[in-house]
Amino acid sequence: MSKLQFTKHDFNALPRRFRARLINSLSGFKSANLVGSADANKNMNLSMVSSVVHLGANPPLIGMVMRPRTTEKGEPVQRDTVANIEELGYYTINHVGANMLNAAHLTSASFPPDVCEFAATGLTPHWHSGFPAPAVAESPLQMGLRLVEIVPFKVNGTEFVIGEIEWVRFAEAAMKGDGYVAIEDLDTLAISGLDGYHSTRLINRLHYAEPDKAVAALPQEGAQDIEPAVDFSAFRENKARR
């Protein structure tokens, strides 16, 4: 089978859209998420983001890359999501499920400033316990975050938004006893490139790797290393919380 090889010189000579699709495909599968935000007047915004990454568990931090707020010529570009996050300091990250794919993809369109993506796409805002930013009711996994820091990247004008998870909600059936969330059971999608969407399946979970031990699969119920076991009933949404 023949292989293709591109160099930096080749990239610069390619058509712009071809180059964008090519480079966006190279980082592999990415998570598909909708970022929900609102301004002080509760004007809502919803945008597709494929750059969400885990930064740490204690404190629970999530990062994401946002596009530049200026063009290559230095002209300002309206970025409602990051502007809302800066204004209120809160936002949500919502997994994209297969049942909401078309509506979720539509949020990436350039709507006029006075058009709400929730209304335009038919997705439903969910206001979680007075949290200042809307989640997506149709999403199989929703997180509410508090802004910690926005780090500008001089190299291309993008910004790295870091948030701390304030709450998360998803179906109890996806929760394993060792803390693993089986997101494949939630029908969460992945993205490749700019516009490729994929369903996922679990191949295996593997034991913690050690140099002198063979790689081995974990049992279906996960690692047997949590003592005492976590009581899921304490975290059910309809249970009165202290």
N, C-alpha and C positions, 0 to 999 in steps of 0.2 A: 504494500500500500504506500503510495507516494505521500510525502509530508510537505507542508508549506512552512516557509521561514520568512519572517518579516524583521526588518531592522528599524531602528529609530528613523533613519533616512527614508525608509519606505513609508512609515507612518505619516510623515509630513507631506508625502506626495499623494496620499489616498484621498478620495472624496470625503468631505467632512462627516457626513452621516455614516458612511461605511466605517470610517475610523472610530467614530463614537461607539457603534455597535460592537466592533471588534474588541476595543480596549475594555469595554464594560463586560464582555463575556469572559475575560481572562482570569478574573478573581474567583471564578467558580460559582457554585450555588450560594445564594444569599437569602436571608429571611425577608419575607414580604410583610410589611407593617404599614398601618395607617396611623399617622400622628394627629391627634386631636388637640386643638387649642382654642382659646377664646380671648378676646380683649376685655377691657374693664367694663364694657357695655354688653358683654355676653354675645358679641358677634362672633360666630363660630367659624373655624377653618379646619379643613381635613386634607391631608396630603399623603401621598404614597412615598415611603422611604425604604430603600433596600440596603442601608448602610448601618443598621443597628448592631451593636456589638456589646458583649459582656465585658465589664471592666473590673469587677470584683464583687465578692459576696458579703464582705463585712468591712465597711458598709456596702449595701447592695447597690452597685452603680452600673448604669447603662449609658453607653455613648452612641452618638450618631453623627454622621457628616451632613452638613447642610450646604447647599449651593451658594456661590458668591452673591453678595448683595450689589455688586457692580458688574458691568460688562467689561470686556477686554479693553474698551476705550475709556473706562472709568465712569460711565454713565450709571446712575442708580437704577436698581431693579427691585421691584416690590416683592418682598419675601414675607408673606403674612405669618407663616408658621413661626419662624424664628423671632419675628417682631412681637407676636403674641406671647411667646415663651419669655422673652425679655421683660415684657410689660407686667405680666402676672406672676411669673416664676413657677408656673405649673403647666403640665401637659400630660397627655396619655399616649401610650403606645399600644396598638391593637393588632394582634395577628390577623392576617387575611385568610379566611377559610374558603373552601371551594364553592360554597353556596353563595358567596358574595363577590366572586372574582370580577365580573364585568363592572359592577358598581364601584369596586375598589380601584380598578384600573382607570376608570373615568375620572377619579379625583386628580389624576396627573394632568388633566387638561388645563389650559390657561383660562380660567373663568374670570369675568370682570370682578373688580374688588367688591362690588355690592351683591355678588351672588354667593350664597352659602353652599359649599360642596355637599353638605348633608342633604339639603333640599334638592339640589341638582341631580344627585345620584340615587336618591331614594333610601339612603342609609339612615339609621335612626340614632339620634344622640341619646346617650345614657349618662345622666348626672349621678355620680356615685356618692351618696352620703354627704352632699354638700361640697364635694370636691370642685375646685374652680374651673376645671377643664372637662369637656365632654369626652366620654368614651364612645365606642361604637357598639350598639346593642347586639348587632349581628356577629360580632367578632367572637371566636371561641376562646380567646385568652386576652384579657385586658389588664393593663397596668397603669397606675397613676404615679407620676413622678414629680419631684420638686427639683427645680433647676439648681445645680451646684456651681457650674462654671461653663463659660463659652470660650473656647480656645481658638483664636484665629490662626490660619495657616498662611504665611506669607507667600509660599511657593505658588499657590493658585487662587487665593482669595476665599477658599472654602472655610467653613467654621465647624469645629467639633463641639457638639453640645453634650454636656455631661449632666446626668440627672440621677437622683437617689430615689429608689422605689419606695413609695408610700403605701401602696396596696396593690394586690393582684387578685384577680378572680378568674376561675376556670372550672370546668366540670370535675367533680370529685373522682369520677371514674378514671381520669388520666393520672391521678396521683399514686405513685408507688410508695411502698413503706420505707424505702431508703432515701426519699426526697427527690427522686427522679420524676420529672413530668413527661409523660409519654405524649409529646405533641403530635406524633403521627396519628394517635387515636382521636385527636381533636380536628383532624382533617386540615391542619395548617399547611399552607402552601410555601414553596420556595420560588425565588426568581433567578433566572439566568439572563445575562445581558440587560437590555433595556425593557424587553417586552415578552420574555419567555417565562411561563408559569408552570410549575411542576408539583405534582403530588409526591408524597414520600412514603417509604416503608422502612421499618427497622430491620437491619440485617442481623445485628447482634449487639448486646452490651458485653463488654469485656472487663475482667478483673483488673484491679490496679496493677500496672506493669512494674515488674521488678527484674533487675538484670539476671538473676540466677534462677528464674522461674519461667516455665513455658506459658505462653499466652493461653488463657482459658476463658470460656464464656460464663457470664453470670447466669444464674437461674432466672426464670421468668419473673419471679417476684422481686428480683434485684439483690443487692448486697445485703447480707445478713449481719450488719454491723451497727445497728441502731438500738441501743438499750438505755432506758426503756423505750418501747415503741411509741411513736407519736400518735396521739388520739385525734383522728381527723374530725370527729364530731365536735370538737372544741372550736373548729374553724368554719363550720357550716354557716352559710350566709343568713339563714333565717333564725339562727341561735342568738339570743341576747348576749352581747359582748360587754365586758366591764371596761 
